[in-house]
Amino acid sequence: MKHSKFLILSFISSLLVILVRLFQWDLVDAITEFLMLPVWLFVYVFFIIVTVCTVIHLFKNKKWQPLAIQLIAIVMWIYFPFNQVNLDLNFKMHQNKREEIATKIENGVVKPNVPDSPSLIQLPKEDRVLSKGGGEVVLEPKGKIKSILFFTYRGMPDGFSGFVYSPNDVRPLKNDFDGNISEIERVHKNWYYVSSD
C-alpha cells in the first residue's frame, strides 16, 4: 500500500511539473506573474519533497519505480522544449484567425481604437485569445504597409514576445514595436516570432 502511495505521489508531482512547464505562459496570462509565483512555489516544492521521499523509499524498500518517475520528469524538465512546443501549438491553432484579423487591418476594416495610442488595436472580445495580455495588437508602420504584433507574452512593465505578421515578409527590426528585440525567427511565410528584453 505504501509503495502505491509513493507511485501516485510521484505521478501527480511529475505531471504537475510538466503541465506547469508546458502551460506556464498561458497561466501567467490568465492569473498574472504575481499570482503565478505561489503556483510555481507549490508545484516545485511539492516535487522536491516527493523526490526526497522517493529516494528514502528506494533505500528503505528497494522500490525504484517512484524515483524513476521523478527522474524522467527531471530529464524532461531540463531537455524537453516545452516553450517551443507551446509556441508551435499557439501559432498553428490561431494562424488562420490572426491572418483574418491582419487582412481586416490591411483593408481598413479594423482600425486603431485605443485612445491616445494610434498604434494599438483592442481586438473584439471573441478574438482576444489571439493576443495575450489584454487582447491588443500593435502596429508598426513600414511605409504604406503595417506589421502587426500579436503578443504571446506581454511583460510588466517591459519585455514581450509574440508573432509578427509582415505583409511583405520583411524581417522585423530590433527596435520595432518600441522594443529591444533580441530574438527574431521566421516561422512561416509573412510570420516571425520576436522576443524583447
Number of C-alpha atoms within 10 A of each C-alpha: 6 9 16 11 11 20 21 13 21 26 18 16 22 26 17 19 20 19 11 18 19 20 14 20 21 16 16 19 18 14 11 15 16 9 12 17 11 11 15 16 11 12 17 17 13 18 24 13 11 23 24 13 16 26 17 14 18 16 10 9 11 10 17 15 16 24 23 16 20 25 15 12 22 17 10 16 16 10 9 15 12 19 14 11 13 17 17 12 12 14 20 9 12 15 17 11 12 19 15 12 19 23 14 13 18 17 10 10 10 16 17 19 14 12 8 8 10 12 17 19 20 18 20 11 9 8 15 16 17 24 24 22 22 16 18 23 24 22 23 18 13 14 6 6 13 19 25 27 26 26 25 25 20 20 17 10 6 10 14 21 23 23 27 28 26 21 18 13 15 15 17 22 13 16 11 17 20 10 16 16 19 13 13 19 14 16 13 12 12 16 25 21 23 24 20 22 12
